[in-house]
């Protein structure tokens, strides 16, 4: 499932995927895969992304429908 | 629900163990080849199997990493200087290993002048060969990474 919330949060901060990848310390490809819903990040990576975007885990990664 | 979830920790740990086993196996193959070639001086047919397995596995690793778009090096700046430095180190290593092996076999027959010329030619050939190989790998790696970047840019434009 695509992570639109993460993408929106990134755009709100005026960040490109490359910028976010650099802040978090991973590759742009990984950010792209996470946003496309093709890769499940670890909890540690989720927390790092949340810190970089100034959001909580719930706001970015909680699944609304199970 | 319980059947659908895999224990990620154990899966990751098993993968890590398999990866370490693969690395150890490659190292053992390399050592076996070097010992048979330079210490025991056996004909190629005796260690052909190790040779094929080692270089086959290395080629597979390279191709899979290139195809996945993974960077082959753990650094950002992999331009001309990096390739040149790598080539010089490889050329030097080849020169030293070949020099030692040749000296142990033919050391009594050669004069110092011939030795130096042989070492110089070996170093130059080794460096040139390594430079060509690294340049090709670098080019393929960069090309694949650019393709991935372009695809990501297209997806960004679609959704925005």
Backbone of each chain as ProteinMPNN parsed JSONL, in Angstrom:
{"seq_chain_A": "XXXXXXXXXXXXXXXXXXXXXXXXXXXXXXXXXXXXXXXXXXXXXXXXXXXXXXXXXXXXXXXXXX", "coords_chain_A": {"N_chain_A": [[0.826, -1.197, 0.0], [0.532, 2.214, -0.856], [2.413, 4.9, 0.63], [1.091, 7.618, 1.141], [0.857, 9.597, 2.985], [3.372, 9.969, 4.018], [4.676, 10.975, 1.833], [3.285, 13.359, 1.442], [3.905, 14.685, 3.813], [6.62, 15.025, 3.433], [6.671, 16.709, 1.203], [5.431, 18.918, 2.274], [7.42, 19.885, 3.838], [9.026, 20.823, 1.985], [10.888, 19.145, 0.81], [12.962, 17.108, -1.233], [13.02, 13.672, -2.378], [15.64, 12.869, -2.359], [16.769, 14.665, -0.558], [15.512, 13.966, 1.838], [16.407, 11.349, 2.043], [19.086, 11.778, 2.423], [19.136, 13.099, 4.896], [18.087, 11.141, 6.577], [19.887, 9.114, 6.12], [19.957, 7.098, 4.227], [19.435, 5.491, 0.985], [18.132, 7.183, -1.937], [16.564, 5.558, -3.428], [15.519, 3.756, -1.571], [13.806, 5.418, -0.095], [11.989, 6.032, -2.1], [10.915, 3.488, -2.58], [9.673, 2.955, -0.138], [7.705, 4.951, -0.071], [6.259, 4.147, -2.265], [5.152, 1.909, -1.323], [6.424, -0.484, -1.561], [8.34, -1.474, 0.039], [8.878, -2.501, 3.362], [9.743, -0.598, 5.978], [12.026, -0.91, 8.778], [11.302, -0.598, 12.317], [13.092, 1.117, 13.475], [13.976, 2.583, 11.283], [11.606, 3.75, 10.518], [11.182, 5.44, 12.699], [13.344, 7.151, 12.405], [12.682, 8.4, 10.003], [10.339, 9.676, 10.764], [11.33, 11.489, 12.627], [12.898, 13.059, 10.964], [10.933, 14.241, 9.428], [9.392, 15.478, 11.246], [7.091, 14.35, 12.35], [4.724, 12.044, 13.922], [4.813, 8.476, 14.567], [2.291, 7.341, 14.26], [1.063, 9.222, 12.611], [2.366, 8.927, 10.19], [2.771, 6.161, 9.599], [0.767, 4.445, 10.599], [-1.644, 2.006, 9.87], [-4.735, 2.652, 8.535], [-6.951, 1.039, 7.958], [-7.327, -2.317, 8.816]], "CA_chain_A": [[0.0, 0.0, 0.0], [1.367, 3.426, -0.977], [2.438, 5.751, 1.815], [0.851, 8.979, 0.626], [1.05, 10.542, 4.095], [4.803, 10.264, 4.121], [4.993, 11.829, 0.68], [2.714, 14.685, 1.698], [4.711, 15.295, 4.884], [7.9, 15.4, 2.823], [6.449, 17.868, 0.322], [5.118, 20.055, 3.165], [8.698, 20.415, 4.323], [9.766, 21.264, 0.803], [12.048, 18.248, 0.673], [12.906, 16.082, -2.284], [13.347, 12.333, -1.864], [17.095, 12.859, -2.157], [17.052, 15.415, 0.681], [15.063, 13.134, 2.97], [17.316, 10.195, 2.107], [20.365, 12.24, 2.972], [18.936, 13.392, 6.323], [17.897, 9.873, 7.296], [21.122, 8.324, 5.969], [19.723, 5.935, 3.364], [19.471, 5.879, -0.432], [16.898, 7.734, -2.47], [15.794, 4.404, -3.894], [14.775, 3.21, -0.417], [12.696, 6.338, 0.186], [11.025, 5.81, -3.17], [10.242, 2.191, -2.382], [8.801, 3.083, 1.033], [6.546, 5.761, -0.476], [5.468, 3.363, -3.23], [4.578, 0.765, -0.613], [7.076, -1.72, -2.008], [9.318, -1.907, 1.042], [8.458, -2.25, 4.745], [10.919, -0.202, 6.771], [12.082, -1.372, 10.17], [10.809, 0.392, 13.278], [14.185, 2.093, 13.634], [13.964, 3.452, 10.102], [10.359, 4.536, 10.613], [11.399, 6.496, 13.698], [14.284, 8.111, 11.809], [11.931, 9.177, 9.004], [9.407, 10.539, 11.512], [12.124, 12.588, 13.214], [13.322, 13.938, 9.867], [9.767, 14.961, 8.908], [8.707, 16.134, 12.363], [5.763, 13.74, 12.543], [4.741, 10.861, 14.789], [4.669, 7.187, 13.87], [0.875, 7.206, 13.904], [0.71, 10.113, 11.5], [2.968, 8.5, 8.919], [2.85, 4.729, 9.305], [-0.289, 3.59, 11.11], [-2.599, 1.615, 8.843], [-6.062, 3.067, 8.986], [-7.84, -0.139, 7.891], [-6.567, -3.575, 8.95]], "C_chain_A": [[0.87, 1.26, 0.0], [1.288, 4.259, 0.304], [2.331, 7.202, 1.363], [1.156, 10.001, 1.722], [2.505, 10.95, 4.244], [5.216, 11.224, 3.002], [4.5, 13.256, 0.915], [3.538, 15.424, 2.754], [6.043, 15.79, 4.344], [7.75, 16.66, 1.978], [6.146, 19.121, 1.151], [6.389, 20.718, 3.66], [9.595, 20.862, 3.184], [11.044, 20.435, 0.607], [11.848, 17.313, -0.514], [13.229, 14.736, -1.633], [14.839, 12.247, -1.531], [17.457, 13.536, -0.835], [16.693, 14.581, 1.901], [16.007, 11.95, 3.162], [18.636, 10.596, 2.762], [20.258, 12.495, 4.484], [18.846, 12.093, 7.135], [19.143, 8.994, 7.233], [20.914, 7.053, 5.169], [19.738, 6.408, 1.907], [18.106, 6.431, -0.861], [15.966, 6.604, -2.925], [14.939, 3.822, -2.764], [13.581, 4.105, -0.075], [11.579, 6.13, -0.85], [10.223, 4.532, -2.986], [9.288, 2.246, -1.191], [7.54, 3.859, 0.648], [5.644, 4.998, -1.443], [4.823, 2.148, -2.575], [5.214, -0.558, -0.991], [8.138, -2.21, -1.029], [8.789, -1.551, 2.423], [9.673, -1.859, 5.576], [10.857, -0.79, 8.176], [11.569, -0.256, 11.077], [11.835, 1.521, 13.449], [14.184, 3.1, 12.472], [12.727, 4.334, 10.095], [10.55, 5.713, 11.564], [12.317, 7.576, 13.13], [13.574, 9.002, 10.787], [10.982, 10.149, 9.7], [10.144, 11.743, 12.097], [12.513, 13.589, 12.137], [12.158, 14.794, 9.372], [8.963, 15.657, 10.004], [7.286, 15.622, 12.582], [5.891, 12.559, 13.494], [4.568, 9.605, 13.944], [3.227, 6.991, 13.402], [0.535, 8.016, 12.657], [1.229, 9.609, 10.165], [2.746, 7.029, 8.582], [1.701, 3.874, 9.819], [-1.267, 3.271, 9.998], [-3.994, 1.91, 9.339], [-7.053, 1.906, 8.961], [-6.99, -1.388, 7.942], [-7.287, -4.739, 8.285]], "O_chain_A": [[1.829, 1.358, 0.766], [0.253, 4.318, 0.968], [3.328, 7.911, 1.222], [1.638, 11.102, 1.454], [2.828, 12.098, 4.547], [5.998, 12.152, 3.209], [5.198, 14.228, 0.627], [3.831, 16.612, 2.619], [6.534, 16.844, 4.748], [8.588, 17.56, 2.027], [6.542, 20.23, 0.793], [6.442, 21.929, 3.873], [10.754, 21.228, 3.381], [12.112, 20.957, 0.288], [10.756, 16.805, -0.769], [13.657, 14.679, -0.481], [15.235, 11.628, -0.544], [18.318, 13.066, -0.092], [17.455, 14.496, 2.864], [16.36, 11.593, 4.286], [19.215, 9.845, 3.548], [21.16, 12.154, 5.248], [19.433, 11.962, 8.209], [19.426, 8.23, 8.156], [21.594, 6.051, 5.39], [20.017, 7.574, 1.627], [17.081, 6.175, -0.23], [14.744, 6.701, -2.813], [13.786, 3.445, -2.975], [12.485, 3.615, 0.2], [10.397, 6.065, -0.513], [9.013, 4.5, -3.209], [8.212, 1.649, -1.231], [6.432, 3.461, 1.007], [4.426, 5.176, -1.444], [4.037, 1.441, -3.206], [4.634, -1.623, -0.778], [8.762, -3.247, -1.252], [8.307, -0.439, 2.64], [10.536, -2.694, 5.848], [9.787, -1.12, 8.688], [11.422, 0.889, 10.648], [11.489, 2.698, 13.552], [14.369, 4.301, 12.668], [12.782, 5.505, 9.719], [10.134, 6.835, 11.275], [12.095, 8.767, 13.348], [13.83, 10.204, 10.713], [10.838, 11.297, 9.282], [9.644, 12.868, 12.066], [12.469, 14.801, 12.35], [12.358, 15.932, 8.947], [7.977, 16.339, 9.725], [6.393, 16.383, 12.954], [6.993, 12.125, 13.831], [4.222, 9.671, 12.764], [2.982, 6.533, 12.286], [-0.184, 7.553, 11.772], [0.608, 9.836, 9.126], [2.553, 6.681, 7.417], [1.651, 2.683, 9.512], [-1.679, 4.164, 9.258], [-4.39, 1.478, 10.422], [-7.903, 1.799, 9.845], [-6.025, -1.51, 7.187], [-6.79, -5.865, 8.304]]}, "seq_chain_B": "XXXXXXXXXXXXXXXXXXXXXXXXXXXXXXXXXXXXXXXXXXXXXXXXXXXXXXXXXXXXXXXXXXXXXXXXXXXXXXXXXXXXXXXXXXXXXXXXXXXXXXXXXXXXXXXXXXXXXXXXXXXXXXXXXXXXXXXXXXXXXXXXXXXXXXXXXXXXXXXX", "coords_chain_B": {"N_chain_B": [[-4.248, -14.911, 11.752], [-1.786, -15.086, 13.178], [-0.411, -16.938, 11.626], [0.187, -15.474, 9.362], [2.096, -13.621, 9.961], [5.554, -13.342, 9.967], [8.372, -14.106, 12.008], [10.336, -11.488, 12.077], [12.829, -10.989, 13.124], [14.104, -13.474, 13.441], [14.143, -14.285, 10.807], [15.763, -12.33, 9.644], [18.101, -12.835, 11.037], [18.726, -15.435, 10.21], [19.187, -14.967, 7.524], [21.433, -13.367, 7.692], [23.276, -15.145, 8.764], [23.437, -16.97, 6.641], [24.534, -15.319, 4.703], [27.026, -14.725, 5.853], [28.119, -17.281, 5.821], [28.346, -17.684, 3.085], [30.271, -15.738, 2.467], [32.465, -16.723, 3.909], [32.856, -19.099, 2.586], [33.598, -18.238, 0.048], [35.999, -17.008, 0.663], [37.452, -19.226, 1.558], [37.569, -20.703, -0.815], [39.142, -19.005, -2.374], [41.547, -19.006, -0.937], [42.191, -21.725, -1.137], [42.615, -21.935, -3.902], [44.831, -20.218, -4.246], [46.782, -21.457, -2.672], [47.028, -23.942, -3.951], [47.904, -23.124, -6.433], [50.225, -21.497, -6.08], [51.756, -22.525, -3.966], [51.635, -25.378, -3.939], [51.951, -25.814, -6.616], [50.349, -27.118, -8.581], [48.803, -28.473, -11.602], [46.416, -26.551, -13.575], [44.005, -27.937, -13.944], [43.546, -29.242, -11.566], [42.561, -27.428, -9.736], [40.496, -26.296, -11.045], [37.75, -26.51, -10.57], [37.357, -25.085, -8.141], [38.142, -22.603, -9.067], [36.199, -22.01, -11.043], [33.895, -22.009, -9.444], [34.467, -19.931, -7.613], [34.899, -17.575, -9.237], [32.564, -17.635, -10.667], [30.64, -17.264, -8.631], [31.396, -14.711, -7.736], [30.9, -13.206, -10.041], [28.142, -13.556, -10.251], [27.312, -12.247, -7.904], [28.103, -9.642, -8.51], [26.554, -9.066, -10.827], [23.924, -9.336, -9.861], [23.857, -7.34, -7.884], [24.347, -5.084, -9.453], [22.099, -5.167, -11.152], [20.083, -4.735, -9.288], [20.473, -2.161, -8.65], [22.027, -1.413, -6.577], [24.646, 0.363, -4.974], [27.971, -0.382, -5.8], [30.078, 0.351, -4.292], [30.819, 1.545, -0.991], [30.563, 4.364, -0.879], [30.1, 7.809, -1.852], [31.452, 9.372, -3.753], [32.644, 8.234, -6.588], [34.395, 8.667, -8.741], [36.764, 9.36, -11.415], [39.241, 9.525, -10.036], [38.942, 7.753, -7.89], [38.618, 5.324, -9.214], [41.075, 5.172, -10.476], [42.824, 5.043, -8.289], [42.037, 2.627, -7.107], [42.742, 0.93, -9.188], [45.506, 1.226, -9.271], [46.226, 0.151, -6.806], [45.35, -2.484, -7.155], [46.958, -3.249, -9.32], [49.466, -3.085, -8.125], [49.222, -5.058, -6.157], [48.878, -7.36, -7.753], [51.317, -7.339, -9.011], [53.099, -7.761, -6.866], [52.284, -10.298, -5.876], [52.601, -11.93, -8.156], [55.285, -11.468, -8.636], [56.531, -12.586, -6.361], [55.754, -15.265, -6.663], [56.946, -15.905, -9.136], [59.63, -15.473, -8.54], [60.111, -17.473, -6.705], [59.955, -19.65, -8.339], [61.665, -19.185, -10.589], [63.811, -17.757, -9.727], [66.588, -18.246, -9.568], [67.526, -18.114, -12.143], [67.208, -15.614, -13.334], [68.401, -12.261, -14.004], [68.902, -9.177, -12.118], [68.125, -6.975, -13.607], [66.367, -7.959, -15.53], [64.395, -8.865, -13.818], [63.382, -6.464, -12.733], [62.361, -5.239, -15.023], [60.426, -7.11, -15.72], [58.765, -6.961, -13.461], [57.911, -4.318, -13.684], [56.492, -4.352, -16.123], [54.523, -6.193, -15.436], [53.225, -4.77, -13.405], [52.261, -2.537, -14.856], [50.569, -3.777, -16.762], [48.786, -5.097, -15.048], [47.654, -2.91, -13.707], [46.499, -1.536, -15.864], [44.648, -3.436, -16.802], [43.033, -3.697, -14.515], [42.106, -1.078, -14.334], [40.561, -0.85, -16.636], [38.581, -2.784, -16.108], [37.422, -1.808, -13.695], [36.511, 0.646, -14.604], [34.543, -0.07, -16.459], [32.748, -1.396, -14.743], [32.074, 0.699, -13.039], [30.854, 2.434, -14.831], [28.611, 0.92, -15.657], [27.326, 0.652, -13.189], [26.786, 3.353, -12.519], [25.112, 4.001, -14.649], [22.878, 2.359, -14.222], [22.03, 3.347, -11.741], [21.318, 5.913, -12.502], [19.174, 5.34, -14.209], [17.351, 4.374, -12.34], [17.022, 6.666, -10.791], [15.798, 8.313, -12.701], [13.401, 6.928, -13.116], [12.254, 7.19, -10.583], [11.952, 9.939, -10.547], [10.052, 10.246, -12.564], [7.859, 8.96, -11.373], [7.459, 10.655, -9.232], [6.656, 12.982, -10.567], [4.292, 12.08, -11.686], [2.582, 11.642, -9.476], [2.538, 14.081, -8.207]], "CA_chain_B": [[-3.354, -13.736, 11.806], [-0.472, -15.512, 13.628], [0.295, -17.634, 10.549], [0.579, -14.539, 8.313], [3.239, -12.819, 10.378], [6.804, -14.075, 10.182], [9.226, -13.463, 12.993], [11.326, -10.782, 11.257], [14.149, -11.06, 13.743], [14.727, -14.758, 13.11], [14.375, -14.3, 9.355], [16.947, -11.489, 9.396], [19.267, -13.512, 11.613], [19.056, -16.568, 9.329], [19.764, -14.403, 6.293], [22.781, -12.898, 8.027], [24.109, -16.344, 8.901], [23.66, -17.5, 5.287], [25.445, -14.379, 4.04], [28.362, -14.94, 6.431], [28.573, -18.583, 5.322], [28.743, -17.459, 1.694], [31.547, -15.002, 2.479], [33.516, -17.642, 4.38], [33.079, -20.079, 1.515], [34.359, -17.548, -1.009], [37.354, -16.833, 1.189], [38.09, -20.546, 1.556], [37.843, -21.039, -2.223], [40.266, -18.189, -2.824], [42.762, -19.512, -0.278], [42.484, -23.036, -1.735], [43.199, -21.693, -5.238], [46.166, -19.608, -4.118], [47.696, -22.482, -2.129], [47.286, -24.954, -4.98], [48.619, -22.547, -7.571], [51.541, -20.925, -5.787], [52.522, -23.316, -2.998], [51.737, -26.767, -4.371], [52.294, -25.806, -8.054], [49.613, -28.173, -9.308], [48.231, -27.979, -12.864], [45.146, -25.839, -13.463], [42.889, -28.884, -13.897], [43.312, -29.683, -10.179], [41.769, -26.441, -8.992], [39.551, -25.66, -11.976], [36.418, -26.454, -9.946], [37.377, -23.944, -7.207], [38.251, -21.405, -9.904], [34.884, -21.743, -11.661], [32.948, -21.664, -8.374], [34.803, -18.623, -7.037], [34.619, -16.476, -10.167], [31.127, -17.693, -10.976], [29.924, -16.634, -7.518], [31.702, -13.268, -7.751], [30.18, -12.628, -11.188], [26.732, -13.542, -9.879], [27.14, -11.171, -6.913], [28.224, -8.361, -9.23], [25.415, -8.865, -11.732], [22.714, -9.137, -9.054], [23.915, -6.015, -7.26], [24.179, -4.082, -10.516], [20.707, -5.197, -11.612], [19.21, -4.183, -8.242], [20.753, -0.738, -8.513], [22.827, -1.153, -5.373], [25.973, 0.899, -5.249], [28.984, -1.412, -5.543], [31.025, 0.871, -3.308], [30.155, 2.211, 0.143], [30.931, 5.771, -0.837], [29.357, 8.566, -2.868], [32.33, 9.869, -4.804], [33.338, 7.109, -7.236], [34.802, 9.182, -10.049], [37.997, 8.913, -12.046], [40.319, 9.374, -9.045], [38.677, 6.542, -7.117], [38.897, 4.177, -10.101], [42.527, 5.146, -10.688], [43.457, 4.586, -7.038], [41.74, 1.191, -7.008], [43.518, 0.231, -10.229], [46.914, 1.22, -8.857], [46.344, -0.813, -5.692], [45.225, -3.829, -7.756], [48.165, -3.481, -10.119], [50.56, -3.312, -7.174], [48.992, -6.375, -5.532], [49.172, -8.379, -8.782], [52.774, -7.284, -9.219], [53.76, -8.374, -5.697], [51.963, -11.735, -5.825], [53.252, -12.584, -9.309], [56.73, -11.355, -8.43], [56.941, -13.585, -5.36], [55.565, -16.592, -7.257], [57.965, -16.099, -10.179], [60.948, -15.552, -7.911], [60.247, -18.792, -6.066], [60.144, -20.665, -9.387], [62.741, -18.922, -11.553], [64.71, -16.76, -9.131], [68.017, -18.526, -9.796], [67.928, -17.925, -13.54], [67.037, -14.248, -13.861], [69.219, -11.173, -13.448], [68.074, -8.154, -11.461], [67.575, -6.106, -14.654], [65.186, -8.639, -16.11], [63.368, -8.865, -12.759], [62.747, -5.147, -12.629], [61.548, -5.018, -16.229], [59.245, -8.002, -15.593], [57.866, -6.399, -12.44], [57.327, -3.086, -14.225], [55.49, -4.737, -17.127], [53.402, -6.816, -14.702], [52.498, -3.695, -12.725], [51.533, -1.743, -15.851], [49.481, -4.6, -17.324], [47.802, -5.308, -13.982], [46.954, -1.637, -13.48], [45.669, -1.248, -17.044], [43.525, -4.38, -16.776], [42.151, -3.33, -13.401], [41.476, 0.201, -14.673], [39.508, -1.135, -17.626], [37.487, -3.517, -15.426], [36.736, -0.908, -12.755], [35.809, 1.684, -15.379], [33.317, -0.682, -16.998], [31.831, -1.621, -13.614], [31.639, 2.019, -12.587], [29.937, 2.955, -15.85], [27.353, 0.149, -15.567], [26.719, 1.0, -11.908], [26.245, 4.718, -12.627], [24.008, 3.976, -15.611], [21.72, 1.747, -13.558], [21.575, 4.277, -10.713], [20.645, 7.016, -13.208], [17.875, 4.807, -14.645], [16.481, 4.323, -11.164], [16.714, 8.065, -10.462], [14.835, 8.802, -13.697], [12.106, 6.279, -12.833], [11.721, 7.823, -9.37], [11.525, 11.291, -10.938], [8.791, 10.094, -13.317], [6.782, 8.646, -10.422], [7.227, 11.884, -8.477], [5.9, 13.896, -11.423], [2.933, 11.526, -11.877], [1.744, 11.789, -8.281], [2.418, 15.498, -7.827]], "C_chain_B": [[-1.936, -14.152, 12.181], [0.314, -16.167, 12.507], [0.825, -16.656, 9.498], [1.854, -13.774, 8.666], [4.441, -13.736, 10.587], [7.6, -13.361, 11.24], [10.386, -12.818, 12.22], [12.731, -10.943, 11.809], [14.847, -12.364, 13.365], [15.02, -14.855, 11.617], [15.647, -13.517, 9.03], [18.211, -12.179, 9.899], [19.708, -14.679, 10.723], [19.695, -16.084, 8.043], [21.194, -13.964, 6.534], [23.731, -14.083, 8.145], [24.433, -16.928, 7.524], [24.654, -16.627, 4.531], [26.878, -14.566, 4.538], [28.955, -16.258, 5.934], [29.085, -18.44, 3.89], [30.101, -16.765, 1.625], [32.702, -15.898, 2.899], [33.878, -18.651, 3.298], [33.908, -19.479, 0.386], [35.81, -17.368, -0.588], [38.114, -18.152, 1.147], [38.449, -20.981, 0.134], [39.069, -20.295, -2.731], [41.571, -18.706, -2.238], [43.174, -20.852, -0.892], [43.141, -22.873, -3.105], [44.619, -21.195, -5.14], [47.184, -20.641, -3.631], [48.049, -23.497, -3.215], [48.123, -24.398, -6.118], [50.056, -22.184, -7.218], [52.386, -21.773, -4.833], [52.736, -24.744, -3.508], [52.107, -26.909, -5.851], [51.613, -26.92, -8.85], [49.075, -27.61, -10.617], [46.831, -27.388, -12.644], [43.962, -26.789, -13.29], [42.544, -29.299, -12.458], [42.459, -28.693, -9.395], [40.795, -25.687, -9.894], [38.167, -25.503, -11.35], [36.325, -25.26, -8.989], [37.377, -22.629, -7.984], [36.879, -21.014, -10.464], [33.883, -21.308, -10.59], [33.206, -20.251, -7.852], [34.417, -17.491, -7.987], [33.165, -16.471, -10.628], [30.314, -16.989, -9.906], [30.154, -15.123, -7.501], [30.954, -12.567, -8.883], [28.688, -12.515, -10.866], [26.437, -12.402, -8.907], [27.148, -9.803, -7.591], [26.969, -8.064, -10.046], [24.141, -8.583, -10.933], [22.707, -7.756, -8.406], [23.729, -4.906, -8.284], [22.718, -4.002, -10.945], [19.747, -4.586, -10.58], [19.411, -2.685, -8.07], [21.505, -0.393, -7.245], [24.178, -0.574, -5.782], [27.007, -0.159, -4.884], [29.97, -0.977, -4.47], [30.255, 1.572, -2.195], [30.585, 3.662, 0.263], [30.219, 6.482, -1.982], [30.246, 8.918, -4.051], [33.115, 8.716, -5.422], [33.756, 7.503, -8.641], [36.116, 8.611, -10.506], [39.101, 8.635, -11.015], [40.172, 8.083, -8.245], [39.024, 5.296, -7.935], [40.409, 4.033, -10.304], [43.247, 4.588, -9.454], [43.27, 3.087, -6.859], [42.604, 0.386, -7.975], [44.98, 0.134, -9.831], [47.146, 0.203, -7.739], [46.28, -2.246, -6.234], [46.479, -4.196, -8.524], [49.35, -3.81, -9.217], [50.436, -4.702, -6.538], [49.34, -7.505, -6.496], [50.68, -8.488, -8.98], [53.5, -8.02, -8.086], [53.54, -9.89, -5.69], [52.675, -12.489, -6.951], [54.762, -12.576, -9.145], [57.249, -12.412, -7.469], [56.863, -14.992, -5.955], [56.649, -16.882, -8.3], [59.356, -16.242, -9.574], [61.172, -16.925, -7.294], [60.481, -19.883, -7.109], [61.405, -20.454, -10.22], [63.814, -17.983, -11.01], [66.178, -16.974, -9.43], [68.476, -18.124, -11.188], [67.927, -16.469, -14.008], [67.985, -13.263, -13.212], [68.304, -10.089, -12.882], [67.42, -7.228, -12.475], [66.295, -6.686, -15.239], [64.047, -8.654, -15.103], [62.62, -7.543, -12.72], [61.843, -4.865, -13.828], [60.273, -5.855, -16.15], [58.244, -7.428, -14.607], [57.156, -5.15, -12.974], [56.22, -3.402, -15.229], [54.262, -5.344, -16.447], [52.553, -5.74, -14.036], [51.652, -2.903, -13.727], [50.342, -2.508, -16.418], [48.367, -4.807, -16.292], [46.965, -4.056, -13.749], [46.01, -1.321, -14.641], [44.429, -2.147, -17.066], [42.515, -4.026, -15.695], [41.4, -2.038, -13.712], [40.321, -0.008, -15.653], [38.298, -1.792, -16.951], [36.698, -2.587, -14.515], [35.953, 0.17, -13.491], [34.488, 1.151, -15.93], [32.282, -0.872, -15.887], [31.235, -0.3, -13.131], [30.588, 2.592, -13.533], [28.58, 2.255, -15.751], [26.584, 0.517, -14.296], [26.051, 2.384, -11.983], [25.033, 4.753, -13.549], [22.728, 3.436, -14.959], [21.141, 2.699, -12.515], [20.827, 5.443, -11.363], [19.27, 6.569, -13.696], [16.875, 4.811, -13.501], [16.066, 5.733, -10.761], [15.648, 8.611, -11.411], [13.44, 8.22, -13.457], [11.442, 6.925, -11.62], [11.225, 9.236, -9.691], [10.201, 11.23, -11.687], [7.627, 9.838, -12.366], [6.43, 9.871, -9.595], [6.343, 12.826, -9.279], [4.47, 13.413, -11.603], [2.038, 11.882, -10.714], [1.584, 13.243, -7.847], [1.703, 16.242, -8.959]], "O_chain_B": [[-0.974, -13.654, 11.595], [1.531, -16.003, 12.413], [1.802, -16.959, 8.813], [2.594, -13.338, 7.785], [4.364, -14.752, 11.277], [7.517, -12.139, 11.364], [11.299, -13.508, 11.767], [13.702, -11.023, 11.057], [16.027, -12.368, 13.013], [16.026, -15.437, 11.211], [16.491, -13.966, 8.255], [19.262, -12.111, 9.261], [20.901, -14.89, 10.508], [20.626, -16.704, 7.528], [22.065, -14.162, 5.687], [24.866, -14.022, 7.674], [25.567, -17.333, 7.269], [25.512, -17.132, 3.807], [27.824, -14.565, 3.75], [30.152, -16.34, 5.66], [30.12, -18.999, 3.529], [30.968, -17.144, 0.838], [33.785, -15.841, 2.317], [35.042, -19.007, 3.118], [34.802, -20.127, -0.159], [36.73, -17.554, -1.385], [39.278, -18.193, 0.748], [39.511, -21.561, -0.092], [39.92, -20.86, -3.418], [42.574, -18.832, -2.94], [44.356, -21.091, -1.137], [44.097, -23.576, -3.434], [45.509, -21.671, -5.846], [48.311, -20.689, -4.122], [49.211, -23.866, -3.382], [48.947, -25.104, -6.699], [50.989, -22.513, -7.951], [53.614, -21.732, -4.899], [53.856, -25.254, -3.513], [52.522, -27.981, -6.293], [52.237, -27.575, -9.684], [48.905, -26.397, -10.741], [46.162, -27.69, -11.656], [43.018, -26.475, -12.565], [41.404, -29.66, -12.164], [41.719, -29.083, -8.493], [40.331, -24.596, -9.562], [37.492, -24.496, -11.564], [35.347, -24.513, -9.013], [36.703, -21.67, -7.609], [36.457, -19.861, -10.376], [33.118, -20.366, -10.792], [32.272, -19.469, -7.673], [33.703, -16.564, -7.604], [32.609, -15.418, -10.942], [29.41, -16.213, -10.214], [29.223, -14.35, -7.279], [30.437, -11.465, -8.702], [28.053, -11.506, -11.17], [25.449, -11.682, -9.058], [26.328, -8.934, -7.297], [26.4, -6.976, -9.972], [23.368, -7.693, -11.288], [21.677, -7.082, -8.379], [23.047, -3.914, -8.026], [22.163, -2.912, -11.085], [18.73, -3.996, -10.944], [18.608, -2.018, -7.418], [21.612, 0.776, -6.876], [24.767, -0.966, -6.789], [26.944, -0.759, -3.811], [30.612, -1.804, -3.823], [29.178, 2.123, -2.422], [30.927, 4.138, 1.346], [29.791, 5.855, -2.952], [29.845, 8.779, -5.207], [34.118, 8.27, -4.866], [33.51, 6.779, -9.605], [36.542, 7.542, -10.069], [39.808, 7.632, -11.112], [41.159, 7.405, -7.958], [39.632, 4.35, -7.434], [40.947, 2.926, -10.304], [44.158, 3.768, -9.57], [44.205, 2.367, -6.509], [43.122, -0.679, -7.64], [45.62, -0.9, -10.023], [48.146, -0.514, -7.737], [47.056, -3.109, -5.824], [47.0, -5.305, -8.399], [50.138, -4.708, -9.515], [51.423, -5.424, -6.402], [50.001, -8.475, -6.126], [51.235, -9.581, -9.1], [54.409, -8.811, -8.336], [54.482, -10.664, -5.52], [53.271, -13.544, -6.73], [55.438, -13.551, -9.472], [58.269, -13.052, -7.721], [57.772, -15.805, -5.781], [57.201, -17.981, -8.336], [60.165, -17.041, -10.045], [62.273, -17.473, -7.348], [61.112, -20.901, -6.827], [62.126, -21.405, -10.524], [64.636, -17.474, -11.772], [66.94, -16.013, -9.537], [69.652, -17.83, -11.405], [68.591, -16.14, -14.991], [68.336, -13.392, -12.039], [67.098, -10.081, -13.129], [66.309, -6.746, -12.257], [65.291, -5.995, -15.413], [62.883, -8.48, -15.465], [61.39, -7.507, -12.679], [60.738, -4.339, -13.693], [59.183, -5.379, -16.469], [57.04, -7.403, -14.865], [55.962, -4.953, -12.746], [55.147, -2.799, -15.194], [53.123, -5.06, -16.817], [51.324, -5.783, -14.09], [50.477, -2.631, -13.48], [49.244, -1.963, -16.542], [47.18, -4.709, -16.605], [45.744, -4.12, -13.612], [44.874, -0.894, -14.435], [43.314, -1.686, -17.313], [41.305, -4.05, -15.921], [40.216, -1.907, -13.401], [39.25, 0.581, -15.512], [37.152, -1.412, -17.189], [35.468, -2.569, -14.547], [34.868, 0.564, -13.063], [33.458, 1.822, -15.877], [31.104, -0.557, -16.056], [30.04, -0.208, -12.853], [29.579, 3.154, -13.107], [27.534, 2.904, -15.76], [25.363, 0.674, -14.315], [24.906, 2.557, -11.566], [24.051, 5.442, -13.274], [21.644, 3.994, -15.13], [19.924, 2.847, -12.406], [19.816, 5.905, -10.834], [18.306, 7.329, -13.61], [15.717, 5.196, -13.663], [14.905, 5.975, -10.43], [14.712, 9.286, -10.983], [12.433, 8.918, -13.576], [10.237, 7.176, -11.617], [10.2, 9.673, -9.167], [9.325, 12.067, -11.47], [6.548, 10.412, -12.519], [5.262, 10.11, -9.289], [5.395, 13.402, -8.746], [3.541, 14.218, -11.668], [0.913, 12.349, -10.889], [0.602, 13.594, -7.193], [1.488, 17.45, -8.865]]}, "name": "protein", "num_of_chains": 2, "seq": "XXXXXXXXXXXXXXXXXXXXXXXXXXXXXXXXXXXXXXXXXXXXXXXXXXXXXXXXXXXXXXXXXXXXXXXXXXXXXXXXXXXXXXXXXXXXXXXXXXXXXXXXXXXXXXXXXXXXXXXXXXXXXXXXXXXXXXXXXXXXXXXXXXXXXXXXXXXXXXXXXXXXXXXXXXXXXXXXXXXXXXXXXXXXXXXXXXXXXXXXXXXXXXXXXXXXXXXXXXXXXXXXXX"}
